[in-house]
Amino acid sequence: MLAAPWVCRSCMVSLRRVGRAQFIRRFSTESAPNLPPALLERARKLTVEHDQLTAGLENDFDPKKAKRMGEISRVASALKEFEKAKAALGELHGLLESDDAEMRELAKDDLAATNAQLAESSHNLSVALTPKHPFADMPCLLEIVPGPGGTEGRYFADSLFHMYKTYCANKGYRARVVKYEASDSDGSTGSEGEIPLQEAVLEVQEQGAYDVFRGEAGMHRVQRVPATEKSGRTHTSAVAVWVLPSFPESDVTDFEADWDKPESDFYIDPGEVKSEKMRAGGAGGQHVNKTESAVRLTHIPTGIAVSIQESRSQQRNREIAWRLLRSRIAQKRREEREEAARQLRNSVLASSQITRGDKIRTYQFQQDRCTDHRSGANVHNLPDVLRGGETLGKVMESVQTWLVNKDIQGLIADEEAAAVVEKKRK
């Protein structure tokens, strides 16, 4: 480990006099939390591998080795910062045992900041060790479907659809409406001017969009007074949001090249899919109910079905339906693997797993409040949230932090479980 640099007593006194007014710290002799031994051991192994790859690439460049080195370089850098902070803390604890009262006081002044630095570097190392989500670099599909709450739920589904669409526009994300289907109604609108939405699918076409929006999956609850409510009672409704990896149309990622390989999450045996042609329904002029352009695909083993009638071209509808079906199947397979892993390690994380039945967020109109029940974020200015503004961004960022911390806990549980199994073998 790296030792803290030696500083003479007179220099420390000078620094103390200059910085006393600038830095106000609370005294604490407690050490910052350290990484679990299993996680630290993994970091050291990866750092050794990184150093070996670096040395080897100096003499003989290999693309695969260079890619691997890049993947684990964050771990090596984070471990270096962690051990540097740990060594500095050890040096300060040594100074606390000094016979010199002035040196002890100087050490106490720096102890809180060094503890904070160690805690931060420990967290950064944990993040670096956490494997990236397999769909993190992909575009995504946001599926929005009304849940319990009747017509009011359909109105709020329309609000969420426009919220995400506007958020993408504000962030400069390319987005495309894949499906926007309104339910039959008498032309009435919600309290915010919404139409009753049956189902909507928004594709965010940017690479990495799945990682940005994956925390939005779940049940979104709304509490407000409907426009038709005469007595002023607050109604509670819910809307389901699915976040799926989007299978790209252009040849820009490795995922498209793998969709026809049986080992790919996106692979579907065409023999297991029932294909049906239908006449399009809804509003649309002469085209509706006269041509069989609508397509329904049903994956027989899972029962997952997709219906598309957005285009007048049956071929185009079929292509969109296949992409959506592949995305749903890939997500289902991913969820099944995660569930199996949780059962194997018997982690306490199982209680916080997001399922489609959970209410992850509440939009309370009377209190002008939006609350995320996972991260604990509680913000006001609900109109800005529904406009896809900065307030929504703050909520989404809080969920990103929550997801990272959950992934870290899962990684620690996996490493500790593996260490126990290895110990039993010995």
C-alpha positions as CSV (number, residue, x, y, z in Angstrom):
1,M,0.0,0.0,0.0
2,L,1.0,3.6,-0.6
3,A,2.3,5.5,2.4
4,A,1.1,9.0,3.1
5,P,3.7,11.7,2.2
6,W,5.9,12.9,5.0
7,V,5.3,16.6,6.0
8,C,7.5,18.4,8.5
9,R,6.0,19.8,11.7
10,S,6.5,23.5,10.7
11,C,4.8,23.0,7.4
12,M,1.8,21.3,9.0
13,V,1.5,24.2,11.5
14,S,1.6,26.7,8.6
15,L,-1.1,24.8,6.7
16,R,-3.2,24.6,9.8
17,R,-3.1,28.4,10.3
18,V,-3.9,29.1,6.7
19,G,-6.7,26.6,6.4
20,R,-8.3,26.8,9.8
21,A,-10.9,29.4,8.6
22,Q,-11.6,27.5,5.4
23,F,-12.3,24.0,6.7
24,I,-14.6,23.3,9.5
25,R,-14.8,19.6,10.4
26,R,-16.5,17.6,13.1
27,F,-14.1,15.5,15.0
28,S,-14.5,11.7,14.6
29,T,-12.2,8.9,15.4
30,E,-14.4,6.3,13.6
31,S,-13.0,4.7,10.5
32,A,-14.9,4.9,7.2
33,P,-16.6,1.7,6.2
34,N,-14.3,-0.8,4.4
35,L,-15.1,-3.2,1.6
36,P,-16.0,-6.8,2.3
37,P,-12.9,-9.0,2.0
38,A,-14.4,-11.0,-0.9
39,L,-15.0,-7.8,-2.9
40,L,-11.6,-6.5,-2.1
41,E,-9.9,-9.7,-3.1
42,R,-11.8,-9.6,-6.4
43,A,-10.6,-6.1,-7.0
44,R,-7.0,-7.1,-6.4
45,K,-7.2,-10.0,-8.8
46,L,-8.6,-7.8,-11.5
47,T,-5.9,-5.2,-10.9
48,V,-3.2,-7.9,-11.3
49,E,-4.9,-9.0,-14.5
50,H,-5.0,-5.4,-15.7
51,D,-1.2,-4.9,-15.0
52,Q,-0.4,-8.1,-16.8
53,L,-2.4,-7.1,-19.9
54,T,-0.8,-3.6,-19.9
55,A,2.6,-5.1,-19.9
56,G,1.8,-7.6,-22.6
57,L,0.2,-5.0,-24.9
58,E,3.4,-2.9,-24.8
59,N,5.1,-5.6,-26.9
60,D,2.3,-7.2,-28.8
61,F,-1.1,-5.5,-29.4
62,D,-4.1,-7.7,-29.4
63,P,-7.6,-6.1,-29.8
64,K,-9.3,-8.6,-27.5
65,K,-6.8,-8.1,-24.8
66,A,-7.0,-4.3,-25.2
67,K,-10.8,-4.5,-24.9
68,R,-10.5,-6.5,-21.7
69,M,-7.9,-4.1,-20.3
70,G,-10.3,-1.2,-20.9
71,E,-13.1,-3.1,-19.2
72,I,-11.2,-3.5,-16.0
73,S,-9.2,-0.3,-16.0
74,R,-11.8,1.4,-13.8
75,V,-11.3,-1.2,-11.2
76,A,-7.5,-0.8,-11.2
77,S,-7.8,3.0,-10.9
78,A,-10.5,2.8,-8.2
79,L,-8.4,0.3,-6.1
80,K,-5.4,2.6,-6.3
81,E,-7.4,5.5,-4.9
82,F,-8.9,3.3,-2.2
83,E,-5.6,2.0,-1.0
84,K,-4.1,5.5,-1.1
85,A,-6.9,6.8,1.1
86,K,-6.6,3.8,3.4
87,A,-2.9,4.4,3.8
88,A,-3.5,8.1,4.6
89,L,-6.0,7.1,7.3
90,G,-3.5,4.7,8.8
91,E,-0.9,7.4,8.9
92,L,-3.3,9.7,10.8
93,H,-4.2,7.0,13.3
94,G,-0.5,6.7,13.9
95,L,-0.2,10.4,14.6
96,L,-3.1,10.2,17.1
97,E,-0.8,8.0,19.2
98,S,2.0,10.6,19.1
99,D,3.4,12.1,22.3
100,D,3.3,15.5,20.7
101,A,0.0,17.2,21.5
102,E,0.2,19.6,18.5
103,M,0.6,16.6,16.1
104,R,-2.3,14.8,17.6
105,E,-4.5,17.9,17.2
106,L,-3.4,18.3,13.5
107,A,-4.3,14.6,12.9
108,K,-7.7,15.1,14.5
109,D,-8.4,18.0,12.2
110,D,-7.7,15.9,9.1
111,L,-9.4,12.7,10.3
112,A,-13.0,13.5,9.3
113,A,-12.0,14.5,5.7
114,T,-9.8,11.4,5.3
115,N,-12.6,9.2,6.5
116,A,-14.9,10.8,4.0
117,Q,-12.4,10.3,1.3
118,L,-12.0,6.6,2.2
119,A,-15.8,6.1,2.2
120,E,-16.1,7.8,-1.3
121,S,-13.2,5.7,-2.7
122,S,-14.8,2.6,-1.2
123,H,-18.1,3.3,-2.9
124,N,-16.4,4.1,-6.2
125,L,-14.5,0.8,-6.1
126,S,-17.8,-1.0,-5.4
127,V,-19.4,0.7,-8.4
128,A,-16.4,-0.2,-10.7
129,L,-16.7,-3.8,-9.6
130,T,-20.4,-4.0,-10.4
131,P,-21.0,-5.7,-13.7
132,K,-22.8,-3.5,-16.3
133,H,-26.3,-4.5,-17.0
134,P,-26.3,-6.7,-20.2
135,F,-28.8,-4.3,-21.9
136,A,-27.3,-1.1,-20.6
137,D,-25.9,0.1,-23.9
138,M,-29.0,-0.6,-25.9
139,P,-32.0,1.6,-27.0
140,C,-35.2,0.9,-25.1
141,L,-38.9,0.6,-25.5
142,L,-41.3,2.3,-23.0
143,E,-44.6,0.5,-22.8
144,I,-47.4,2.3,-21.0
145,V,-50.6,0.5,-20.1
146,P,-53.4,1.7,-17.8
147,G,-53.8,-0.3,-14.6
148,P,-56.5,-0.2,-11.9
149,G,-58.6,3.0,-11.8
150,G,-60.9,2.8,-14.9
151,T,-61.0,5.8,-17.2
152,E,-58.9,7.9,-14.8
153,G,-56.1,5.4,-15.2
154,R,-56.3,5.7,-19.0
155,Y,-56.1,9.5,-18.7
156,F,-53.0,9.3,-16.5
157,A,-51.4,6.8,-18.9
158,D,-51.6,9.5,-21.5
159,S,-50.0,12.0,-19.1
160,L,-47.0,9.6,-18.5
161,F,-46.7,9.0,-22.3
162,H,-46.3,12.7,-22.9
163,M,-44.1,13.1,-19.9
164,Y,-41.5,10.6,-21.2
165,K,-41.8,11.9,-24.8
166,T,-41.2,15.5,-23.6
167,Y,-38.4,14.4,-21.3
168,C,-36.6,12.8,-24.4
169,A,-37.1,16.1,-26.3
170,N,-35.7,18.1,-23.5
171,K,-32.7,15.9,-23.2
172,G,-32.1,15.7,-27.0
173,Y,-32.8,11.9,-27.1
174,R,-34.2,10.6,-30.4
175,A,-37.6,9.0,-29.8
176,R,-40.2,7.4,-32.0
177,V,-43.8,6.6,-31.3
178,V,-44.2,2.9,-32.1
179,K,-47.8,2.6,-30.9
180,Y,-50.4,5.1,-29.6
181,E,-53.8,3.6,-29.2
182,A,-56.7,5.5,-27.6
183,S,-59.7,3.6,-26.2
184,D,-63.2,4.3,-27.5
185,S,-64.7,7.2,-25.6
186,D,-67.3,9.9,-25.9
187,G,-64.7,12.5,-26.5
188,S,-64.3,13.6,-22.9
189,T,-60.9,14.5,-21.5
190,G,-59.2,14.2,-18.1
191,S,-58.6,17.0,-15.6
192,E,-55.3,17.9,-17.4
193,G,-56.8,17.6,-20.9
194,E,-55.6,14.0,-21.5
195,I,-57.4,11.5,-23.7
196,P,-58.1,7.9,-22.5
197,L,-55.2,5.8,-23.6
198,Q,-55.4,2.1,-24.2
199,E,-51.7,1.4,-24.8
200,A,-48.6,3.3,-26.0
201,V,-45.1,2.3,-26.9
202,L,-42.3,4.9,-27.2
203,E,-38.9,3.8,-28.5
204,V,-35.9,5.8,-27.3
205,Q,-33.4,5.2,-30.0
206,E,-30.2,6.4,-28.3
207,Q,-27.6,3.9,-27.3
208,G,-27.6,3.5,-23.6
209,A,-31.3,4.6,-23.2
210,Y,-32.1,1.3,-21.4
211,D,-29.7,2.2,-18.6
212,V,-31.3,5.7,-18.3
213,F,-34.9,4.5,-18.2
214,R,-34.7,1.0,-16.6
215,G,-35.6,2.5,-13.2
216,E,-39.0,3.6,-14.5
217,A,-40.4,0.1,-14.8
218,G,-43.2,-0.6,-12.4
219,M,-46.6,0.7,-11.3
220,H,-47.0,4.5,-11.2
221,R,-49.8,5.6,-8.9
222,V,-51.7,8.8,-9.2
223,Q,-53.9,10.5,-6.6
224,R,-56.1,13.4,-7.8
225,V,-59.7,14.7,-8.2
226,P,-61.1,13.6,-11.6
227,A,-62.7,16.2,-13.8
228,T,-66.0,14.4,-13.5
229,E,-65.9,14.2,-9.7
230,K,-68.6,16.5,-8.3
231,S,-68.0,16.0,-4.6
232,G,-64.2,16.7,-4.7
233,R,-63.1,13.2,-3.6
234,T,-59.6,12.1,-4.5
235,H,-59.4,9.0,-6.7
236,T,-56.4,6.6,-6.8
237,S,-55.4,5.1,-10.1
238,A,-52.3,3.3,-11.5
239,V,-50.4,2.9,-14.7
240,A,-48.0,0.1,-15.6
241,V,-44.7,1.0,-17.3
242,W,-42.5,-1.6,-18.9
243,V,-38.9,-0.8,-19.9
244,L,-37.6,-3.3,-22.5
245,P,-34.4,-3.4,-24.5
246,S,-35.1,-2.3,-28.1
247,F,-33.8,-4.5,-30.9
248,P,-32.0,-2.0,-33.2
249,E,-32.9,-1.9,-36.9
250,S,-29.5,-0.6,-38.1
251,D,-26.3,-2.6,-37.8
252,V,-24.8,-0.6,-35.1
253,T,-24.4,-3.0,-32.2
254,D,-23.5,-6.6,-31.5
255,F,-27.0,-7.4,-30.4
256,E,-28.5,-7.4,-33.9
257,A,-25.9,-9.8,-35.1
258,D,-26.8,-12.2,-32.4
259,W,-30.6,-12.3,-32.6
260,D,-30.6,-15.5,-34.8
261,K,-28.2,-17.3,-32.5
262,P,-29.9,-19.8,-30.0
263,E,-27.7,-18.6,-27.1
264,S,-28.9,-15.0,-27.6
265,D,-31.6,-13.6,-25.3
266,F,-33.3,-12.2,-28.4
267,Y,-33.5,-15.6,-30.2
268,I,-37.0,-16.9,-31.0
269,D,-37.6,-20.2,-32.9
270,P,-40.0,-19.1,-35.7
271,G,-41.8,-22.5,-35.3
272,E,-42.9,-21.4,-31.8
273,V,-44.6,-18.3,-33.0
274,K,-48.2,-18.2,-34.2
275,S,-48.8,-15.4,-36.8
276,E,-52.2,-14.0,-37.5
277,K,-53.4,-11.3,-40.0
278,M,-56.2,-9.0,-38.9
279,R,-58.1,-6.0,-40.1
280,A,-57.0,-2.8,-38.5
281,G,-59.4,-1.2,-36.0
282,G,-60.0,2.3,-34.6
283,A,-59.8,5.6,-36.3
284,G,-58.1,5.8,-39.7
285,G,-60.5,6.4,-42.6
286,Q,-61.0,4.1,-45.5
287,H,-58.0,1.9,-44.6
288,V,-59.6,0.7,-41.3
289,N,-61.5,-2.6,-41.4
290,K,-61.0,-3.1,-45.2
291,T,-57.4,-4.4,-45.4
292,E,-55.7,-7.1,-43.4
293,S,-52.7,-5.1,-42.5
294,A,-52.7,-5.6,-38.8
295,V,-50.5,-8.4,-37.4
296,R,-50.6,-10.4,-34.2
297,L,-47.7,-12.6,-33.1
298,T,-48.0,-15.1,-30.2
299,H,-45.1,-16.9,-28.7
300,I,-46.7,-20.2,-27.9
301,P,-44.3,-21.4,-25.0
302,T,-44.8,-18.2,-23.0
303,G,-48.1,-17.0,-24.2
304,I,-46.6,-13.5,-24.9
305,A,-48.6,-11.8,-27.7
306,V,-47.9,-8.6,-29.7
307,S,-50.4,-6.8,-31.9
308,I,-49.4,-4.0,-34.3
309,Q,-51.6,-2.0,-36.7
310,E,-49.7,1.3,-36.9
311,S,-48.7,1.0,-40.6
312,R,-50.8,0.4,-43.7
313,S,-48.1,-2.0,-44.7
314,Q,-48.6,-5.5,-43.4
315,Q,-44.9,-6.2,-43.9
316,R,-43.9,-3.1,-41.8
317,N,-46.3,-4.1,-39.1
318,R,-44.8,-7.6,-39.0
319,E,-41.3,-6.2,-38.7
320,I,-42.3,-4.0,-35.8
321,A,-44.2,-6.9,-34.1
322,W,-41.1,-9.2,-34.3
323,R,-38.9,-6.5,-32.8
324,L,-41.3,-6.0,-29.9
325,L,-41.8,-9.7,-29.4
326,R,-38.0,-10.3,-29.3
327,S,-37.6,-7.5,-26.8
328,R,-40.3,-8.9,-24.5
329,I,-38.9,-12.4,-24.6
330,A,-35.3,-11.1,-23.9
331,Q,-36.6,-9.2,-20.9
332,K,-38.5,-12.2,-19.6
333,R,-35.4,-14.4,-19.9
334,R,-33.3,-11.7,-18.1
335,E,-35.8,-11.5,-15.3
336,E,-35.9,-15.3,-14.9
337,R,-32.1,-15.4,-14.6
338,E,-32.1,-12.7,-12.0
339,E,-34.8,-14.5,-10.0
340,A,-32.8,-17.8,-10.1
341,A,-29.7,-16.0,-8.9
342,R,-31.6,-14.4,-6.0
343,Q,-33.0,-17.7,-4.9
344,L,-29.6,-19.3,-5.0
345,R,-27.9,-16.8,-2.8
346,N,-31.0,-16.3,-0.6
347,S,-30.4,-12.6,-0.5
348,V,-32.4,-10.0,1.5
349,L,-32.6,-8.1,-1.8
350,A,-35.5,-10.3,-2.8
351,S,-37.8,-8.2,-0.7
352,S,-36.9,-5.1,-2.7
353,Q,-37.1,-6.6,-6.1
354,I,-39.2,-4.6,-8.5
355,T,-42.1,-6.5,-10.0
356,R,-44.8,-5.2,-12.3
357,G,-47.2,-5.2,-9.4
358,D,-45.3,-2.8,-7.2
359,K,-46.2,0.8,-6.9
360,I,-42.9,2.4,-7.4
361,R,-43.9,6.1,-7.5
362,T,-46.9,8.3,-6.4
363,Y,-48.0,11.5,-8.1
364,Q,-50.1,13.4,-5.6
365,F,-51.8,16.4,-7.2
366,Q,-53.4,18.0,-4.2
367,Q,-50.0,18.2,-2.4
368,D,-48.1,19.0,-5.6
369,R,-45.8,16.2,-4.8
370,C,-44.0,13.3,-6.5
371,T,-42.6,10.5,-4.3
372,D,-40.4,7.6,-5.4
373,H,-40.9,4.7,-2.9
374,R,-37.6,3.0,-3.7
375,S,-35.1,5.9,-3.5
376,G,-37.1,7.9,-1.0
377,A,-37.0,11.0,-3.3
378,N,-39.8,13.4,-2.5
379,V,-40.1,16.5,-4.8
380,H,-42.7,19.2,-5.4
381,N,-43.5,21.1,-8.6
382,L,-45.6,18.2,-10.1
383,P,-46.3,20.2,-13.3
384,D,-42.6,20.3,-14.0
385,V,-42.4,16.5,-13.4
386,L,-45.2,15.9,-15.9
387,R,-43.6,18.2,-18.4
388,G,-40.5,16.1,-18.3
389,G,-38.5,18.9,-16.7
390,E,-35.5,19.0,-14.4
391,T,-37.7,17.9,-11.4
392,L,-38.4,14.6,-13.2
393,G,-34.6,14.3,-13.9
394,K,-33.9,14.6,-10.2
395,V,-36.3,11.8,-9.4
396,M,-34.8,9.6,-12.1
397,E,-31.3,10.3,-10.9
398,S,-32.2,9.3,-7.4
399,V,-33.5,6.0,-8.7
400,Q,-30.3,5.5,-10.7
401,T,-28.3,5.8,-7.4
402,W,-30.7,3.4,-5.7
403,L,-30.2,0.9,-8.5
404,V,-26.4,1.1,-8.3
405,N,-26.5,0.6,-4.5
406,K,-28.8,-2.4,-5.0
407,D,-26.4,-3.8,-7.6
408,I,-23.5,-3.4,-5.2
409,Q,-25.3,-5.2,-2.5
410,G,-26.1,-8.0,-4.9
411,L,-22.5,-8.2,-6.0
412,I,-21.3,-8.4,-2.4
413,A,-23.9,-11.2,-1.6
414,D,-22.7,-13.1,-4.7
415,E,-19.0,-12.8,-3.8
416,E,-19.6,-13.8,-0.1
417,A,-21.7,-16.8,-1.2
418,A,-18.9,-17.9,-3.6
419,A,-16.3,-17.5,-0.9
420,V,-18.4,-19.7,1.4
421,V,-18.7,-22.4,-1.3
422,E,-14.9,-22.2,-2.0
423,K,-14.1,-22.5,1.7
424,K,-16.3,-25.7,2.0
425,R,-14.5,-27.3,-0.9
426,K,-11.2,-26.8,0.8
